[in-house]
C-alpha cells in the first residue's frame, strides 16, 4: 500500500469527505464503482478506480475496497471482538533454534537479487492493468519453481473478480491448523497505467518469502502446523486479494493460528548517513494487529538478526495484515522502516533496484525464517 509518512488527521478527514455517492444510493448493478473505506467506522464511499487513485492512493491515504467482501465486513466487528476475548497466547521466547539455524544458513542473497530484478522487468503489476495477467503467471510459475524440490508442497491460484489471481503455496502439517506468511506482488506508479517497477512492491516481502519457501522445500521441512505462503494481488487497490482469501477462509472454517505479513523489506541504500543509521531496523507495527503475536515477534528480532528493533503505527488498512485481523485471525506486520523514515522513492520514477540494500533484505529473511520455523514447529497458543 502507498505509505507517505505523517499525514495529518485534518488532511485525512478532508479527503475522506470526497463528495461522492453514498453506499446506500448506488445501484448494485453498476460494476464500475467500488465501495471503499478509510477507517473502521467509515460506512464507505462509492467511487471509480480512477477516483480511488486521485483521491486516496495519490494522497497516501490507506483504504480497504470492500465491494466483493461484504460478508467479511459484516462479520468483522464480531470476529475481532471474539479474537480479543480469546487472547491467544504465544511462546515467551525463541525456541527450535537448533532446527532454524541450519535452515537460515541456506538463505541466498543472490537469489533475492535475481527475483528482484525479474520483478523489476515488468512495466507495472497493477491489478487491473494490461500486465496483470502476465505478472500473475510469472508469480505462479516462480512460486512453483521455488517449491519444486518438495512434491508434498501444493501451489494454487486464488481467483478474484479482476484478472490477477493471488498465489498460495502450502507445506502440509499434521495438526489441522495453519500459519500464514504473506506479501503482495501487485504494484502501482504515478498513475494507474504508468511505469511502476515498484521498489516498495518488489520488496514487500515477496522475494523474502520466496527464498524462505525455496529453503524449506529443499530441506523437506515437515511442520507440525501447515505453513502457507500467500502472495496477494490487488493490495494497492484496497487489500482486495487478501480480503478475498480471508473471507474464503472464514467461510470454510480454516483454523488459522497466526498471520505474519511482510511488506517493505529492504533499506533505502541511497539515504543520507543519518537516515541509514536510524533506519537500519526491523520495524514491527503495533496497531491493527494481535498484541500477543506482535510482542512475540519483537522478542525474536535480536535472536535471528543483526538489526535493531523498532516499533511504529501505520493506521487502518496500511497492508494485508488488516484483512487477517478483520477475519479474527491473530495478525502481525513487519517491514524495514518506521513511518517517519519512509523512503522518498515510493511509487516514483526513482523507484529502482539501485536504491536497495540486499544485505538488509537478507537480515529480514533470516528473522522471518527463524520466526516461521518456531511458529510451525508447535502450536503457538492454547
C-alpha positions, 0 to 999 in steps of 0.5 A: 500500500502507498505509505507517505509518512505523517499525514495529518488527521485534518488532511485525512478527514478532508479527503475522506469527505470526497463528495461522492455517492453514498453506499446506500444510493448506488445501484448494485448493478453498476460494476464500475464503482467500488465501495471503499473505506478509510477507517473502521467506522467509515460506512464507505464511499462509492467511487471509480478506480480512477477516483480511488487513485486521485483521491486516496492512493495519490494522497497516501491515504490507506483504504480497504475496497470492500465491494466483493467482501461484504460478508467479511465486513459484516462479520468483522466487528464480531470476529475481532471482538471474539479474537480479543476475548480469546487472547491467544497466547504465544511462546515467551521466547525463541525456541527450535533454534537448533532446527532454524539455524541450519535452515537460515544458513541456506538463505541466498542473497543472490537469489533475492537479487535475481527475483528482484530484478525479474520483478523489476522487468515488468512495466507495472503489476497493477491489478487491473492493468494490461500486465496483470495477467502476465505478472500473475503467471510469472508469480505462479510459475516462480512460486512453483519453481521455488517449491519444486524440490518438495512434491508434498508442497501444493501451489494454487491460484486464488481467483478474484473478480479482476484478472490477477489471481493471488498465489498460495503455496502450502507445506502440509502439517499434521495438526489441522491448523495453519500459519500464514506468511504473506506479501503482495506482488501487485504494484502501482506508479504515478498513475494507474497505467504508468511505469511502476517497477515498484521498489516498495512492491518488489520488496514487500516481502515477496522475494523474502518469502520466496527464498524462505519457501525455496529453503524449506522445500529443499530441506523437506521441512515437515511442520507440525502446523501447515505453513502457507505462503500467500502472495496477494494481488490487488493490495494497492487497490484496497487489500482486495486479494487478501480480503478475498482469501480471508473471507474464503477462509472464514467461510470454510472454517480454516483454523488459522493460528497466526498471520505474519505479513511482510511488506517493505523489506529492504533499506533505502541504500541511497539515504543520507548517513543519518537516515541509514543509521536510524533506519537500519531496523526491523520495524514491527507495527503495533496497531491493527494487529494481535498484541500477543503475536506482535510482542512475540515477534519483537522478542525474536528480532535480536535472536535471528538478526543483526538489526535493531528493533523498532516499533511504529503505527501505520493506521487502518488498512496500511497492508494485508495484515488488516484483512487477517485481523478483520477475519479474527485471525491473530495478525502481525506486520513487519517491514524495514522502516518506521513511518517517519523514515519512509523512503522518498522513492515510493511509487516514483520514477526513482523507484529502482533496484539501485536504491536497495540494500540486499544485505538488509533484505537478507537480515529480514529473511533470516528473522522471518525464517527463524520466526516461521520455523518456531511458529510451525514447529508447535502450536503457538497458543492454547 
